[in-house]
Amino acid sequence: MVLRAELTSGWRRVSRGALELLLPRACLVCGGAMDAADSGLACGRCWSRLPLLPKPWCPRCGHPQAAHPAAHRPATTACRVCAQLHPQCTIARSVCWVPHAASSPMLAALKYQGWWAIADAMAERMVRAGREVLEGLERPVFVPVPLASGRLRERGFNQSAHLARALAARTGGVALDAVLVRTRATVSQTQLTPGERLVNVQSAFAVPVLRRAAIRGRSLVLVDDVLTTGATLNACAVALLDGGASQIRYWTFGRARSDADRP
């Protein structure tokens, strides 16, 4: 039996090596050949080039403070990014800057191209970079930012839901896809100003009455692919709090630079 198992394992390794020789795997970010140790959709070189948010971070919103060191900032000056978040959002964390030559193609692959498997590798890095989001949560509840029904039909998937499920799988939590819904379609936030973003998503989300028991009195982790101005996450937070949640936390893979962060 041992000999048979060793022969089977050896045959699998030979077969895998032959397949990779004939059909080498390519990184979906850089297009280069994947190394034997690369197990995902992006190569290790591209993951290593992610523009990670540099420390020190603001303890609440997780935004880098290098541009405004606390030692050189008046004690009365609040973090400008914190001021953009909903007052009942207790913590927000992200992994890396966007746009960027490494992070943007990864997000595009997840969001527009249907490469769902990359969500697990993103979730791995989200947990590694922002584990403090989970502090005090015995069994984290992840709520993805929902898509409008028309956009969901068009794409066939919700990238934030894939991230939420991957985070739940890695943390022993649960992803609740149906507790938050869009009540109306909104235009893409990409080209809108901060003020237009607020108007665009205002009252665009709700918690169905039959779903409220699932979140009543609970601290929820709101999951999205990118945090830009916080308008979408804030609008979701309003709906969840109105639906009975006690507290909200934000978790995203990417974060857009503010004017003060630009090199």
C-alpha positions as CSV (number, residue, x, y, z in Angstrom):
1,M,0.0,0.0,0.0
2,V,2.8,2.4,0.9
3,L,4.6,1.6,-2.4
4,R,1.4,2.1,-4.4
5,A,0.9,5.5,-2.7
6,E,4.4,6.6,-3.4
7,L,4.1,5.5,-7.1
8,T,0.8,7.4,-7.4
9,S,2.3,10.5,-5.8
10,G,5.3,10.3,-8.1
11,W,3.1,9.8,-11.2
12,R,1.1,12.9,-10.2
13,R,4.2,15.0,-9.9
14,V,5.5,13.8,-13.3
15,S,2.1,14.5,-14.9
16,R,1.9,17.9,-13.3
17,G,5.4,18.8,-14.5
18,A,4.7,17.6,-18.0
19,L,1.4,19.6,-18.2
20,E,3.2,22.8,-17.0
21,L,5.9,22.2,-19.6
22,L,3.4,21.9,-22.4
23,L,0.9,24.5,-21.0
24,P,2.8,26.8,-18.7
25,R,0.7,28.8,-16.4
26,A,0.8,32.6,-16.9
27,C,0.4,35.3,-14.2
28,L,-2.8,37.2,-14.9
29,V,-1.1,40.4,-13.7
30,C,2.2,40.5,-15.6
31,G,1.7,37.7,-18.1
32,G,4.9,36.1,-17.1
33,A,5.4,32.4,-16.4
34,M,4.4,31.2,-13.0
35,D,7.0,29.5,-10.8
36,A,6.4,26.0,-9.5
37,A,5.8,27.4,-6.0
38,D,3.1,29.8,-7.2
39,S,-0.3,28.3,-6.4
40,G,-2.7,31.1,-7.3
41,L,-3.6,33.2,-10.3
42,A,-0.9,35.9,-9.7
43,C,2.8,35.2,-9.4
44,G,4.8,35.8,-6.2
45,R,6.7,38.6,-7.9
46,C,3.5,40.6,-8.5
47,W,2.2,39.9,-5.0
48,S,5.6,41.2,-3.6
49,R,5.1,44.4,-5.7
50,L,1.8,45.3,-4.0
51,P,2.1,48.9,-2.7
52,L,1.3,48.1,0.9
53,L,-0.1,50.9,3.1
54,P,2.9,52.1,5.0
55,K,2.9,52.4,8.8
56,P,2.3,54.2,11.1
57,W,-1.4,54.0,10.6
58,C,-4.2,55.9,12.2
59,P,-5.5,53.5,14.9
60,R,-9.1,53.9,13.8
61,C,-9.2,54.2,10.0
62,G,-5.9,52.6,9.2
63,H,-4.8,55.4,6.9
64,P,-1.0,56.0,6.7
65,Q,0.1,59.0,8.8
66,A,3.5,59.5,7.3
67,A,2.3,62.6,5.4
68,H,1.1,64.0,8.7
69,P,3.2,62.7,11.5
70,A,1.5,63.0,14.9
71,A,4.6,64.7,16.3
72,H,4.2,67.6,13.9
73,R,0.4,67.8,14.0
74,P,-1.5,69.9,16.5
75,A,-3.3,67.8,19.2
76,T,-6.6,69.3,18.1
77,T,-6.2,68.2,14.5
78,A,-8.3,65.1,13.8
79,C,-7.5,62.5,11.1
80,R,-9.0,63.7,7.9
81,V,-9.8,60.2,6.7
82,C,-11.5,59.3,9.9
83,A,-13.7,62.3,9.5
84,Q,-15.0,60.8,6.3
85,L,-16.2,57.6,7.9
86,H,-19.5,57.0,9.6
87,P,-19.3,57.8,13.3
88,Q,-20.2,54.3,14.3
89,C,-17.5,52.7,12.2
90,T,-15.0,51.7,14.9
91,I,-12.2,50.5,12.6
92,A,-11.3,50.4,8.9
93,R,-8.4,48.5,7.3
94,S,-7.1,48.0,3.8
95,V,-4.1,46.2,2.3
96,C,-2.7,48.4,-0.5
97,W,-3.0,51.5,-2.6
98,V,-4.9,51.7,-5.8
99,P,-4.5,52.4,-8.6
100,H,-1.2,50.7,-9.1
101,A,0.4,48.4,-11.7
102,A,0.2,45.4,-9.4
103,S,-3.0,46.0,-7.4
104,S,-5.3,47.4,-10.1
105,P,-5.0,44.3,-12.5
106,M,-5.8,42.0,-9.5
107,L,-8.9,44.0,-8.6
108,A,-9.9,44.1,-12.3
109,A,-9.5,40.3,-12.6
110,L,-11.8,39.9,-9.6
111,K,-14.3,42.6,-10.3
112,Y,-14.8,42.5,-14.1
113,Q,-13.2,39.3,-15.4
114,G,-14.6,36.7,-13.2
115,W,-11.4,35.3,-11.7
116,W,-13.0,34.5,-8.4
117,A,-10.2,32.4,-7.1
118,I,-8.0,35.4,-6.5
119,A,-10.4,36.5,-3.7
120,D,-8.8,33.9,-1.4
121,A,-5.3,35.3,-1.9
122,M,-6.6,38.8,-1.3
123,A,-8.4,37.7,1.8
124,E,-5.2,36.1,3.0
125,R,-3.4,39.4,2.8
126,M,-6.4,41.3,4.3
127,V,-6.2,39.1,7.4
128,R,-2.4,39.4,7.5
129,A,-2.5,43.2,7.3
130,G,-5.6,44.0,9.4
131,R,-6.3,41.3,11.9
132,E,-7.2,43.9,14.5
133,V,-10.6,44.2,12.6
134,L,-11.5,40.9,14.2
135,E,-10.7,41.9,17.8
136,G,-13.5,41.2,20.2
137,L,-15.5,39.2,17.6
138,E,-16.0,35.6,18.6
139,R,-17.5,34.6,15.2
140,P,-17.1,37.5,12.7
141,V,-20.1,38.3,10.5
142,F,-19.0,39.6,7.1
143,V,-21.5,41.6,5.0
144,P,-20.5,42.4,1.4
145,V,-21.5,45.6,-0.3
146,P,-24.3,44.5,-2.7
147,L,-24.6,45.1,-6.4
148,A,-27.7,46.4,-8.0
149,S,-29.8,43.6,-9.5
150,G,-29.2,44.7,-13.1
151,R,-25.4,44.8,-12.6
152,L,-25.4,41.5,-10.8
153,R,-27.3,39.9,-13.8
154,E,-24.8,41.5,-16.2
155,R,-21.7,40.3,-14.3
156,G,-23.1,37.1,-12.8
157,F,-21.3,37.6,-9.5
158,N,-20.5,40.1,-6.8
159,Q,-16.8,40.6,-6.2
160,S,-17.4,41.8,-2.6
161,A,-19.4,38.7,-1.8
162,H,-16.4,36.5,-2.9
163,L,-14.1,38.5,-0.7
164,A,-16.5,38.2,2.3
165,R,-16.8,34.4,1.8
166,A,-13.0,34.1,1.6
167,L,-12.6,36.1,4.8
168,A,-15.2,34.0,6.5
169,A,-13.4,30.8,5.5
170,R,-10.1,32.1,6.8
171,T,-11.4,33.4,10.1
172,G,-14.1,30.9,11.2
173,G,-16.7,33.6,10.5
174,V,-19.9,33.7,8.4
175,A,-20.7,35.7,5.3
176,L,-24.3,37.1,5.1
177,D,-24.9,37.9,1.4
178,A,-28.6,38.7,1.7
179,V,-28.9,41.0,4.7
180,L,-28.1,44.1,2.7
181,V,-29.7,45.0,-0.6
182,R,-29.6,47.9,-3.1
183,T,-33.0,49.6,-3.3
184,R,-32.1,51.4,-6.5
185,A,-29.5,51.3,-9.2
186,T,-26.6,53.8,-9.0
187,V,-24.1,55.0,-11.5
188,S,-20.5,53.9,-11.2
189,Q,-18.7,55.9,-8.6
190,T,-15.4,55.9,-10.5
191,Q,-15.7,59.3,-12.2
192,L,-17.7,61.1,-9.6
193,T,-16.5,63.8,-7.3
194,P,-16.8,63.2,-3.5
195,G,-20.0,65.3,-3.3
196,E,-21.5,63.4,-6.3
197,R,-20.6,60.1,-4.7
198,L,-22.6,61.0,-1.5
199,V,-25.7,61.9,-3.5
200,N,-25.3,58.9,-5.8
201,V,-25.5,56.3,-3.0
202,Q,-27.7,58.1,-0.5
203,S,-30.6,55.9,0.6
204,A,-29.5,53.3,-1.9
205,F,-29.3,50.4,0.5
206,A,-31.6,48.7,3.0
207,V,-31.9,45.6,5.2
208,P,-35.1,43.6,4.4
209,V,-37.4,43.3,7.3
210,L,-37.2,39.5,7.3
211,R,-33.3,39.7,7.5
212,R,-33.1,42.1,10.5
213,A,-33.1,39.4,13.2
214,A,-29.8,38.0,11.7
215,I,-27.9,41.3,12.5
216,R,-29.8,42.7,15.5
217,G,-27.4,43.9,18.2
218,R,-24.4,42.5,16.3
219,S,-21.0,44.1,15.3
220,L,-20.7,43.6,11.5
221,V,-17.7,43.7,9.2
222,L,-18.6,45.5,6.0
223,V,-16.5,44.2,3.0
224,D,-15.8,45.9,-0.3
225,D,-13.0,45.7,-2.8
226,V,-11.8,49.4,-2.5
227,L,-12.3,52.2,-0.1
228,T,-12.2,55.6,-1.9
229,T,-14.1,58.3,-0.1
230,G,-16.1,56.0,2.1
231,A,-19.4,57.2,0.6
232,T,-20.6,53.7,-0.4
233,L,-19.5,52.0,2.8
234,N,-21.1,54.8,4.9
235,A,-24.4,54.5,3.0
236,C,-24.3,50.7,3.7
237,A,-23.5,51.4,7.4
238,V,-26.5,53.7,7.7
239,A,-28.8,50.9,6.4
240,L,-27.2,48.2,8.6
241,L,-27.5,50.4,11.7
242,D,-31.1,51.3,10.9
243,G,-31.7,47.5,10.5
244,G,-30.5,46.8,14.0
245,A,-26.7,46.4,13.9
246,S,-24.9,47.8,16.9
247,Q,-21.5,48.6,15.3
248,I,-19.8,48.5,11.9
249,R,-16.2,47.8,10.8
250,Y,-14.9,48.4,7.3
251,W,-12.5,46.0,5.5
252,T,-11.3,46.4,1.9
253,F,-8.4,45.1,-0.2
254,G,-7.5,48.4,-1.8
255,R,-7.5,52.0,-0.7
256,A,-7.4,55.1,-2.9
257,R,-4.9,57.8,-2.1
258,S,-6.1,61.2,-0.8
259,D,-4.5,64.3,-2.2
260,A,-2.0,64.3,0.8
261,D,-0.9,60.8,0.0
262,R,0.1,61.4,-3.6
263,P,3.8,61.3,-4.3
